[in-house]
Amino acid sequence: MHSALPGRTNPLFHQTSIPRGYRFLRKPLYIIVTVIVVIWMLSRLITGDNRPSDAPSTVMVMVLNRTAASSEMISKIISNRNEYAHEHGYAVFMKDVSDYPIGPVPDGWASLPAIRHAMTEYPHSDYFWYLDQNAIIMNPALSLKDHITNPTRLSELMRRDVPVVPPDSVIKTYKHVPAERINFILTQDHEGLQPGSMIIRNSEWAKYLLDAWYDPIYRFYNFQKAEVHALEHIVQWHPTILTKLALIPQKIMNSYPAPPPSSKDHAYQDGEFLVRLHRCEKKGRSCEKEFNKYWLQRKVAAHAGEQGYVASAH
């Protein structure tokens, strides 16, 4: 009786589809592949993620409204940013509000496409710091890394389990998010979030945040405080945003002039990083007068006047 399967003594049972010569080549092939992988890993350690050696670690983003200030004040603002950037090897990305077709909405919205634009021009930079026009860097010796973004330092600064919108928002910052996971750093005052000085880490998440925040649904919703209220809505309703947000003490990078509108806790004191003239355009105040007052009090960078970074013309 014949079996439908070959017997164990059948020569077909010992045949293999792998050529005999290939078996002798397997070891050399394994060695070659291993060497290639090791070389690739070493090159990644040496060169990083193909980042150019001259790529700035941080880009300062500035959006100017030239009709809201004199040419002298604008010149001082640009000088202030360039001086600080040169001191620490940063780049300055400068644009006008008119460069972005934001529509019939407040000028503050222009900060979002400007940051997104800067990320396109500087794809290898780590951080993007937006600081609005009516602010002066008062102590240029403080680098963003040492003062804020270093994970050890940031972990010390993070305000955990506090209401996102004070005083009594039920949504609070997370207690246990490590500083290494943070992609978005800003402050709040007694009214709410204050994105007039904010740091965004370069990532796909950051691009998602900016795109979502700038969405026409929010931009044209007619929030009372425009992009600020839109941000507060997004942060409170989207855990994906909140989980990468760090709130830090206001005076670390967003001190207000004193008095008004500051409380004691928010008022600028000598030696602090910067002063932001929040709402200086309101009746009874003068942005230019307040700016010139603090301009005379600022510390000058150690390398001021040397050839350095200039505002980007992109």
C-alpha positions as CSV (number, residue, x, y, z in Angstrom):
1,M,0.0,0.0,0.0
2,H,1.5,3.4,-1.0
3,S,1.4,6.3,1.4
4,A,0.4,9.8,0.2
5,L,3.4,11.3,2.1
6,P,7.0,10.5,1.5
7,G,8.6,8.1,4.0
8,R,11.4,9.0,6.3
9,T,13.8,7.0,4.1
10,N,12.7,8.8,1.0
11,P,15.6,11.0,-0.3
12,L,13.1,13.9,-0.8
13,F,12.7,14.2,2.9
14,H,16.4,15.4,3.3
15,Q,16.3,17.9,0.5
16,T,16.2,21.6,1.3
17,S,15.3,24.6,-0.8
18,I,18.3,26.5,0.5
19,P,21.3,26.1,-1.8
20,R,24.3,24.4,-0.1
21,G,26.6,27.3,-1.0
22,Y,24.4,29.9,0.7
23,R,24.8,28.2,4.1
24,F,28.5,28.9,3.9
25,L,27.9,32.6,3.2
26,R,25.5,33.2,6.1
27,K,28.1,33.9,8.7
28,P,29.9,36.6,6.6
29,L,26.6,38.2,5.8
30,Y,25.7,38.4,9.5
31,I,29.0,40.0,10.2
32,I,28.6,42.6,7.4
33,V,25.1,43.5,8.6
34,T,26.3,43.9,12.2
35,V,29.1,46.2,11.1
36,I,26.7,48.4,9.1
37,V,24.3,48.7,12.1
38,V,27.2,49.6,14.5
39,I,28.5,52.2,12.1
40,W,25.0,53.7,11.7
41,M,24.5,53.9,15.5
42,L,27.9,55.5,16.0
43,S,27.2,58.1,13.4
44,R,23.9,58.9,15.1
45,L,25.7,59.4,18.4
46,I,28.3,61.7,16.8
47,T,26.2,63.8,14.4
48,G,22.8,63.6,16.2
49,D,19.7,63.9,14.0
50,N,21.6,65.4,11.1
51,R,21.4,68.7,12.8
52,P,23.7,71.4,11.2
53,S,26.5,72.6,13.5
54,D,25.3,76.2,13.1
55,A,21.6,75.5,13.9
56,P,20.6,77.7,16.9
57,S,19.2,75.8,19.9
58,T,16.6,78.5,20.4
59,V,14.7,80.9,18.1
60,M,13.1,84.1,19.4
61,V,9.9,84.9,17.6
62,M,8.8,88.5,17.4
63,V,5.7,89.9,15.5
64,L,5.7,93.7,15.2
65,N,2.9,96.1,14.8
66,R,4.7,99.1,13.5
67,T,1.7,101.3,13.6
68,A,1.3,100.9,17.3
69,A,4.7,102.4,18.3
70,S,7.2,105.0,17.1
71,S,10.1,104.0,14.9
72,E,12.4,104.8,17.8
73,M,10.6,102.3,20.1
74,I,10.6,99.7,17.4
75,S,14.3,100.1,16.9
76,K,14.9,99.6,20.6
77,I,12.7,96.5,20.7
78,I,14.7,94.9,17.8
79,S,18.0,95.9,19.4
80,N,16.9,94.4,22.7
81,R,16.0,91.0,21.1
82,N,19.2,90.9,18.9
83,E,21.4,91.8,21.9
84,Y,20.0,88.9,23.9
85,A,20.1,86.5,21.0
86,H,23.8,87.2,20.3
87,E,24.6,86.8,24.0
88,H,23.4,83.2,23.9
89,G,23.8,82.1,20.3
90,Y,20.1,82.2,19.5
91,A,18.3,83.4,16.4
92,V,15.7,86.1,16.0
93,F,12.7,85.5,13.7
94,M,11.1,88.8,13.1
95,K,7.9,89.5,11.2
96,D,5.2,92.1,10.9
97,V,1.5,91.5,11.7
98,S,0.7,92.4,8.1
99,D,2.8,89.4,6.9
100,Y,0.0,87.0,8.0
101,P,-3.6,87.2,6.7
102,I,-5.3,86.5,10.1
103,G,-8.6,88.2,9.1
104,P,-10.7,90.6,11.1
105,V,-9.4,89.5,14.5
106,P,-7.0,91.1,17.1
107,D,-3.3,91.2,16.2
108,G,-2.4,88.7,18.9
109,W,-3.5,85.9,16.6
110,A,-0.5,86.6,14.3
111,S,1.8,85.1,16.9
112,L,0.6,81.5,16.0
113,P,1.4,81.4,12.2
114,A,4.6,83.3,13.0
115,I,5.8,80.5,15.4
116,R,4.7,77.9,12.9
117,H,6.6,79.8,10.1
118,A,9.7,80.0,12.3
119,M,9.6,76.2,12.8
120,T,9.7,75.8,9.1
121,E,12.7,78.1,8.7
122,Y,14.5,76.5,11.7
123,P,13.6,72.8,11.6
124,H,16.6,71.8,13.7
125,S,16.1,74.2,16.6
126,D,14.9,72.9,19.9
127,Y,12.8,75.8,21.3
128,F,10.8,78.7,20.0
129,W,10.3,81.6,22.4
130,Y,7.6,84.0,21.5
131,L,7.8,87.4,23.3
132,D,5.3,90.1,22.4
133,Q,6.3,93.6,21.3
134,N,5.7,95.5,24.5
135,A,8.3,93.8,26.6
136,I,12.0,94.3,27.5
137,I,14.5,91.7,28.4
138,M,16.0,93.3,31.5
139,N,18.6,90.7,32.5
140,P,20.3,89.3,29.4
141,A,22.7,87.2,31.4
142,L,20.0,84.6,32.0
143,S,19.9,82.0,29.3
144,L,16.6,80.2,28.6
145,K,18.3,76.8,29.2
146,D,19.7,77.6,32.7
147,H,16.8,79.8,33.7
148,I,13.9,77.7,32.5
149,T,14.2,74.8,30.0
150,N,16.8,72.6,31.6
151,P,14.7,69.6,32.9
152,T,16.1,69.8,36.4
153,R,15.3,73.5,36.6
154,L,11.9,73.2,34.9
155,S,10.9,70.4,37.3
156,E,11.6,72.8,40.2
157,L,9.5,75.6,38.6
158,M,6.5,73.6,37.5
159,R,3.3,74.5,39.3
160,R,1.5,71.3,39.8
161,D,-2.1,70.7,40.7
162,V,-3.1,74.4,40.3
163,P,-6.2,75.7,38.5
164,V,-5.5,76.3,34.8
165,V,-7.7,79.4,35.0
166,P,-7.5,81.0,38.4
167,P,-8.9,81.2,40.9
168,D,-11.2,78.2,40.9
169,S,-11.1,76.3,37.6
170,V,-11.9,72.6,38.2
171,I,-9.3,71.7,35.6
172,K,-5.8,71.6,37.2
173,T,-2.3,71.0,36.0
174,Y,-1.2,67.4,36.4
175,K,0.7,66.4,39.5
176,H,3.2,63.9,38.1
177,V,4.1,64.8,34.6
178,P,8.0,64.8,34.3
179,A,9.7,67.8,33.0
180,E,11.2,65.8,30.1
181,R,7.7,65.4,28.6
182,I,6.9,69.2,28.6
183,N,6.5,70.8,25.2
184,F,4.7,74.1,26.2
185,I,5.8,76.5,28.9
186,L,3.9,79.6,29.9
187,T,2.7,81.6,32.9
188,Q,-0.6,82.9,34.3
189,D,-1.7,86.0,36.1
190,H,-4.7,86.4,38.4
191,E,-7.0,86.4,35.4
192,G,-5.8,83.4,33.4
193,L,-3.1,82.1,31.0
194,Q,-0.7,84.6,29.5
195,P,0.8,83.6,26.2
196,G,2.5,87.0,25.6
197,S,5.7,85.2,26.7
198,M,5.7,81.4,25.9
199,I,8.1,78.7,25.0
200,I,7.3,75.9,22.7
201,R,9.5,72.9,22.1
202,N,9.9,71.8,18.5
203,S,7.9,68.7,17.9
204,E,5.0,67.2,15.9
205,W,2.9,67.8,19.0
206,A,3.8,71.5,19.0
207,K,2.7,71.8,15.4
208,Y,-0.6,70.1,16.3
209,L,-1.1,72.6,19.1
210,L,-0.5,75.6,16.9
211,D,-2.7,74.3,14.1
212,A,-5.6,73.5,16.5
213,W,-5.2,76.8,18.3
214,Y,-5.3,78.8,15.1
215,D,-8.2,76.9,13.7
216,P,-10.9,79.3,12.2
217,I,-13.5,77.8,14.6
218,Y,-11.6,79.4,17.5
219,R,-10.2,82.4,15.6
220,F,-13.6,83.7,14.5
221,Y,-15.5,82.6,17.5
222,N,-15.3,86.1,19.0
223,F,-13.8,85.1,22.4
224,Q,-13.7,88.2,24.6
225,K,-9.9,87.9,25.0
226,A,-9.3,86.4,21.5
227,E,-6.4,83.9,21.4
228,V,-6.0,83.9,25.2
229,H,-9.5,82.6,25.8
230,A,-9.2,80.2,22.9
231,L,-6.1,78.7,24.5
232,E,-7.8,78.4,27.9
233,H,-10.6,76.5,26.2
234,I,-8.3,74.2,24.4
235,V,-6.1,73.4,27.5
236,Q,-9.1,72.7,29.7
237,W,-11.0,70.5,27.2
238,H,-8.1,68.6,25.6
239,P,-6.0,66.4,27.9
240,T,-3.6,65.9,25.0
241,I,-2.6,69.6,25.4
242,L,-2.7,69.7,29.2
243,T,-0.4,66.7,29.6
244,K,2.5,68.6,27.9
245,L,1.9,72.0,29.5
246,A,4.0,73.5,32.3
247,L,2.8,76.5,34.2
248,I,5.7,78.3,35.9
249,P,5.8,81.3,38.3
250,Q,4.9,84.5,36.4
251,K,8.0,86.4,37.4
252,I,10.3,83.8,35.9
253,M,9.5,85.1,32.3
254,N,6.5,87.5,32.5
255,S,6.8,90.2,35.2
256,Y,4.5,93.1,35.0
257,P,5.3,96.8,35.7
258,A,4.5,98.1,39.1
259,P,2.1,99.6,39.8
260,P,-0.5,99.2,38.0
261,P,-1.6,96.6,36.8
262,S,0.4,94.3,39.0
263,S,-0.2,92.8,42.3
264,K,2.9,92.5,44.5
265,D,3.4,88.9,43.4
266,H,3.6,89.9,39.7
267,A,5.5,93.2,39.9
268,Y,9.0,93.5,38.3
269,Q,11.9,93.7,40.6
270,D,15.5,94.6,39.7
271,G,17.5,91.6,38.4
272,E,14.5,89.7,37.0
273,F,14.5,88.3,33.5
274,L,12.1,90.7,31.8
275,V,9.2,93.1,32.1
276,R,6.1,92.9,29.9
277,L,4.0,96.0,29.7
278,H,0.7,94.1,29.7
279,R,-2.2,96.2,28.5
280,C,-0.1,99.4,28.3
281,E,-2.3,100.5,25.4
282,K,-5.2,101.1,27.8
283,K,-6.5,104.5,28.6
284,G,-4.4,106.4,31.1
285,R,-1.2,104.5,30.2
286,S,1.5,104.9,27.6
287,C,3.4,102.0,26.2
288,E,6.2,104.3,25.0
289,K,6.6,106.1,28.3
290,E,6.7,102.8,30.3
291,F,9.0,101.2,27.8
292,N,11.5,104.1,28.0
293,K,11.4,104.0,31.8
294,Y,12.4,100.3,31.9
295,W,14.8,100.8,29.0
296,L,17.0,103.0,31.2
297,Q,16.9,100.4,34.0
298,R,17.9,97.3,31.9
299,K,21.2,95.6,32.2
300,V,23.3,95.5,29.0
301,A,24.6,92.2,27.7
302,A,28.2,91.4,28.3
303,H,28.9,91.2,24.5
304,A,26.6,94.0,23.4
305,G,27.9,95.7,20.3
306,E,29.8,92.8,18.9
307,Q,28.9,91.2,15.5
308,G,26.2,88.6,16.1
309,Y,22.8,87.3,15.2
310,V,20.5,89.6,13.5
311,A,16.8,89.4,12.9
312,S,15.8,86.9,10.4
313,A,14.6,88.3,7.0
314,H,12.8,85.1,6.0
